[in-house]
Amino acid sequence: MLAQIFNLLDMALRIYSFGLIIYIFMSWFPGARESAFGSFLAKICEPYLEPFRKIIPPLGMIDLSPLVGILVINLARPGLWELYRFIAY
């Protein structure tokens, strides 16, 4: 049961990081973020990215905060499994 919960959390983190990647690529297409799907992703991604934007200023027109956000998620996933090993054994 506990392993299934951690698998679900791991999958949620993967899906969220893919959502962030899609959100990043939507900025390359005019009007994509104004679509229904774009506004849905904005509601999900922007609250997570905002603290990173406060710490990391944009470099010209390049915003590095989504990349840092994805990196944090990818670093958290192995930590999630270490937590599972600690709890389960």
Residue pairs with C-beta under 8 A, 6 or more apart in sequence:
2 84
2 87
2 88
3 84
3 88
6 80
6 81
6 83
6 84
9 80
10 77
10 80
10 81
13 73
13 76
13 77
13 80
14 77
16 44
16 48
16 73
17 70
17 73
17 74
19 41
19 44
19 45
20 45
20 48
20 49
20 66
20 69
20 70
20 73
21 70
22 41
23 33
23 38
23 41
23 42
23 45
23 66
24 66
26 32
26 33
26 38
26 41
27 33
32 38
33 39
33 41
33 42
45 66
48 69
49 65
49 66
49 69
52 65
52 66
52 68
52 69
52 72
53 63
53 65
55 65
56 64
56 65
56 68
58 64
58 65
